[in-house]
Amino acid sequence: MKALVGRTFVHPFFDYLFIGGGLSLVCTILVYQRQNPLLGWSLETLPWFILLSNSAHFAASTVRLYTKPGTFKEHPYLTMAFPLVSIVLLVFCIALPLRLGVHLQALYLTWSPYHYAAQAYGLAVIYCIRSGCSLTPKRKKIFRATCVLPFLLVFLSAPHAGLGWLAPSLQEAVPPLVRQVLIGAVFLLPIAFFVYVYRCGCRPMPLIGLLAVLANGIWWVVLDYLSAFFWATIFHGLQYLAIATIFHVKDQSDLPNNERGALYHTTHFYLLSLVLGYGLFYCWPYAFVLVGFGLAESVLLVAAAINIHHFIVDAHIWRMGSGGGHRLSIAI
Amino acid sequence: MRRVLVPIFRFTAIFFMLSLGAGLVHELYHTKRPPDIAESYLAEAERLYAAGDYALAVRRLSVAAELSRDDIAHYRLFEAREKLKTEQAP
């Protein structure tokens, strides 16, 4: 039983609820039962949820990029040149919203479900490594393929994103049966993989890994596209903040000159992420408005650019072991 | 290459901080501005909605939705109309 629970970071209850996505399942059941996408929360409270979880999580990857020891040396282009490239591209997109901006927005909407799926995979692999369940490279590839199935489902059916963006006529041609098969596969294949690892005689994959993957599938299958997008971003953000904080605290505590405790590093990391998240999403768009760009394109495209920046940064900072050879692929 | 990257990074950081500061000042200025007609209608409608006077809330929200460019008034109007329909249903 203990092997199935796996070796958690904080406490099984915390890890399963926040990192594994247990809390999101409770929320999804409530949304589904009540058929109320906001769960009775007023529309005015939503920005608070988004700020505290989602905006902070986007900023957390940037905070982690610039506070993780050795990143400037390890990723010189990502840390020093990529921000300017991103800003220049963003300015072009805001200046040409109908020619370029719409595509940046569609790219972000297409990429998001893939990023979430990849994070679920990354989390599952983290817990496997931690719990002594060794996955061979071939098994990892198979597992990763099963984890990205929710992305494939969204890619085929999302409005204005995925196939709906790249080839709308093809999207209409996709038979409903394909969607039905994919929905089945989203849940059955990760479970089949879990049973396969369990029965092969090696140490079992911890249940939290399976939970993270299934939770991501449930977000996109049970809820309609807009609810899924909204709740998935909040719970994905919560998941990310929890795991990023754990790694940040470990990195900072391991520094030879560290004199602070875990609580200090946790609070410091979260507050920095929160302040940066507020600045990026709630203030920065106004800088573009001040120089004459429209409010709508500034707000939407700044959010899209921050998302894409976050996806790319994440793909590089989640590496373990010397030389970055052991890639966790939490994103991209 | 690092010689080039460091000044690029410094320039980006300064540019970003300045634009962020300008955006923050703009955001603070806007939160302090007096409420406009649409906002006051919306606030009034919120109060009526909370008190259960959906018919009057719908009237206020219709004006707010007409004047405001914000989606919230339209959403609230839809919500209040639904409530009113439910209330008037036999």
Chai-1 contact restraints between the chains, C-beta under 6 A:
chainA,res_idxA,chainB,res_idxB,connection_type,confidence,min_distance_angstrom,max_distance_angstrom,comment,restraint_id
A,L43,B,I72,contact,1.0,0.0,6.0,A-B,restraint_1
A,P76,B,L5,contact,1.0,0.0,6.0,A-B,restraint_2
A,M80,B,L5,contact,1.0,0.0,6.0,A-B,restraint_3
A,M80,B,I8,contact,1.0,0.0,6.0,A-B,restraint_4
A,M80,B,F9,contact,1.0,0.0,6.0,A-B,restraint_5
A,A81,B,L5,contact,1.0,0.0,6.0,A-B,restraint_6
A,A81,B,I8,contact,1.0,0.0,6.0,A-B,restraint_7
A,P83,B,T12,contact,1.0,0.0,6.0,A-B,restraint_8
A,L84,B,I8,contact,1.0,0.0,6.0,A-B,restraint_9
A,L84,B,T12,contact,1.0,0.0,6.0,A-B,restraint_10
A,G279,B,L20,contact,1.0,0.0,6.0,A-B,restraint_11
A,C283,B,L20,contact,1.0,0.0,6.0,A-B,restraint_12
A,C283,B,G23,contact,1.0,0.0,6.0,A-B,restraint_13
A,C283,B,L24,contact,1.0,0.0,6.0,A-B,restraint_14
A,C283,B,E27,contact,1.0,0.0,6.0,A-B,restraint_15
A,W284,B,L20,contact,1.0,0.0,6.0,A-B,restraint_16
A,W284,B,G23,contact,1.0,0.0,6.0,A-B,restraint_17
A,Y286,B,G23,contact,1.0,0.0,6.0,A-B,restraint_18
A,Y286,B,H26,contact,1.0,0.0,6.0,A-B,restraint_19
A,Y286,B,E27,contact,1.0,0.0,6.0,A-B,restraint_20
A,A287,B,S19,contact,1.0,0.0,6.0,A-B,restraint_21
A,A287,B,A22,contact,1.0,0.0,6.0,A-B,restraint_22
A,A287,B,G23,contact,1.0,0.0,6.0,A-B,restraint_23
A,L290,B,A22,contact,1.0,0.0,6.0,A-B,restraint_24
A,L290,B,H26,contact,1.0,0.0,6.0,A-B,restraint_25
